[in-house]
Amino acid sequence: MGERFIELSSDDLARYQMLMYANGSRGSSKRLLIVLQGMDASGKGGIVRHVFNQGNPMGMHYKGFGKPTEEELSHDFL
């Protein structure tokens, strides 16, 4: 089932990325930010690999964060 979803969604992801790039080259300031939060081994890396494999990596920026600091751990929100 997962392979079928990837097959179907890859064309859509590539098309949407191309449309966003085209709009950006015409002066649009719209951007898309995706934030993935989850425990270790929750599948975040698999999602990132899936998205990067379907689109053009030249139009994507990825930032991974390491272990939270003591101050960050003291907050109960993202």
C-alpha positions as CSV (number, residue, x, y, z in Angstrom):
1,M,0.0,0.0,0.0
2,G,2.8,2.4,0.8
3,E,4.5,1.9,-2.5
4,R,1.2,2.8,-4.3
5,F,0.9,6.0,-2.3
6,I,4.4,7.0,-3.2
7,E,3.7,6.3,-6.8
8,L,0.6,8.4,-6.8
9,S,1.9,11.3,-4.7
10,S,5.3,11.7,-6.4
11,D,3.7,13.3,-9.5
12,D,1.7,15.7,-7.3
13,L,4.6,16.7,-5.2
14,A,6.8,17.4,-8.2
15,R,4.0,19.4,-9.9
16,Y,3.2,21.5,-6.8
17,Q,6.9,22.3,-6.3
18,M,7.2,23.4,-9.9
19,L,4.2,25.6,-9.6
20,M,5.6,27.2,-6.4
21,Y,8.9,27.8,-8.2
22,A,7.2,29.4,-11.2
23,N,5.2,31.7,-8.9
24,G,8.3,32.6,-7.0
25,S,10.1,33.6,-10.2
26,R,7.2,36.0,-11.0
27,G,7.6,37.7,-7.6
28,S,5.4,35.7,-5.3
29,S,6.7,35.7,-1.7
30,K,4.7,32.6,-0.7
31,R,6.6,29.8,0.9
32,L,5.8,26.5,2.5
33,L,7.2,25.5,5.9
34,I,6.7,21.9,7.1
35,V,7.6,21.1,10.7
36,L,7.8,17.5,11.8
37,Q,7.9,16.8,15.5
38,G,8.0,13.3,17.0
39,M,9.8,11.0,19.3
40,D,12.8,9.0,18.2
41,A,12.0,6.3,15.6
42,S,8.6,7.9,14.9
43,G,9.2,8.0,11.1
44,K,10.3,11.6,10.6
45,G,13.3,10.6,8.6
46,G,11.2,8.4,6.3
47,I,8.9,11.3,5.6
48,V,11.8,13.6,4.8
49,R,13.4,11.0,2.5
50,H,10.0,10.5,0.7
51,V,9.5,14.2,0.1
52,F,13.1,14.9,-1.0
53,N,13.0,12.0,-3.4
54,Q,9.8,13.1,-5.1
55,G,10.8,16.8,-5.8
56,N,13.8,18.8,-6.9
57,P,16.2,19.0,-4.0
58,M,17.5,22.3,-5.4
59,G,14.2,24.0,-4.3
60,M,14.2,22.5,-0.8
61,H,16.0,23.4,2.4
62,Y,16.3,21.0,5.3
63,K,17.3,21.7,8.9
64,G,17.5,19.0,11.5
65,F,17.7,19.8,15.2
66,G,19.7,17.8,17.7
67,K,19.0,17.0,21.3
68,P,17.1,19.8,23.1
69,T,18.8,22.0,25.6
70,E,17.8,22.0,29.3
71,E,15.9,25.3,28.7
72,E,14.0,23.8,25.7
73,L,13.2,20.7,27.8
74,S,11.6,22.9,30.4
75,H,8.9,24.0,28.0
76,D,5.9,21.8,27.2
77,F,5.4,23.1,23.7
78,L,7.2,23.2,20.4
